[in-house]
């Protein structure tokens, strides 16, 4: 039986999502614009589970971006959905 995803693992995937966006300037700018977050706030809140949940919500809302992230991290989309549910608000 597969072990459930821990909160720590979910946060790690969330941090990977932030790094993924940081490497894609146009997508990062779109996230910042849509969320109303500025780069300074991003740096301050990057370790907060609630913020990581917002980043995952952003990825999950865009099929092409979701597919690119999953491919880059060798994850399937289901894992990202499970990850999102392990974070606050999930």
JONOR-V472214 format. One record per residue. N is the residue number from 1. RES is the residue in one letter. PHI is phi in whole degrees, -180 to 180 (* if undefined). PSI is psi in whole degrees, -180 to 180 (none if undefined). D_LAST is the distance of its C-alpha to the last C-alpha in whole Angstrom. Layout:
((N,RES,PHI,PSI,D_LAST) (N,RES,PHI,PSI,D_LAST))
This chain:
((1,X,*,138,23) (2,X,-73,136,20) (3,X,-71,141,19) (4,X,-65,153,15) (5,X,-72,127,13) (6,X,-78,161,14) (7,X,-62,-37,12) (8,X,-65,-42,15) (9,X,-65,-40,15) (10,X,-63,-42,11) (11,X,-66,-36,13) (12,X,-63,-44,16) (13,X,-64,-38,15) (14,X,-61,-42,13) (15,X,-65,-36,17) (16,X,-64,-36,18) (17,X,-66,-40,16) (18,X,-63,-45,18) (19,X,-62,-40,21) (20,X,-60,-47,21) (21,X,-64,-40,21) (22,X,-60,-29,23) (23,X,-83,-7,26) (24,X,-122,86,25) (25,X,-56,-41,27) (26,X,-65,-42,26) (27,X,-69,-38,23) (28,X,-63,-44,22) (29,X,-62,-39,24) (30,X,-66,-42,22) (31,X,-61,-48,19) (32,X,-60,-44,21) (33,X,-64,-47,23) (34,X,-69,-35,20) (35,X,-87,-18,18) (36,X,78,13,21) (37,X,-91,140,21) (38,X,-100,165,24) (39,X,-56,-36,25) (40,X,-65,-43,25) (41,X,-66,-39,22) (42,X,-57,-48,20) (43,X,-62,-38,23) (44,X,-70,-36,22) (45,X,-102,0,18) (46,X,-59,-25,18) (47,X,-90,-1,17) (48,X,-88,131,14) (49,X,-59,-37,11) (50,X,-64,-39,10) (51,X,-68,-43,12) (52,X,-62,-36,11) (53,X,-61,-41,8) (54,X,-64,-38,10) (55,X,-64,-44,13) (56,X,-65,-38,10) (57,X,-59,-41,10) (58,X,-61,-45,13) (59,X,-65,-42,14) (60,X,-68,-20,12) (61,X,-84,-7,14) (62,X,-130,105,18) (63,X,-58,-41,19) (64,X,-67,-42,22) (65,X,-67,-41,20) (66,X,-59,-46,17) (67,X,-63,-41,20) (68,X,-65,-43,22) (69,X,-64,-47,19) (70,X,-61,-41,19) (71,X,-65,-44,23) (72,X,-64,-32,23) (73,X,-102,2,21) (74,X,55,47,22) (75,X,-117,160,19) (76,X,-102,162,18) (77,X,-61,-33,15) (78,X,-60,-42,14) (79,X,-60,-39,13) (80,X,-69,-36,12) (81,X,-65,-44,9) (82,X,-62,-43,9) (83,X,-57,-47,9) (84,X,-60,-38,6) (85,X,-72,-17,4) (86,X,-83,-15,6) (87,X,-96,162,6) (88,X,-53,140,5) (89,X,84,-2,4) (90,X,-82,none,0))
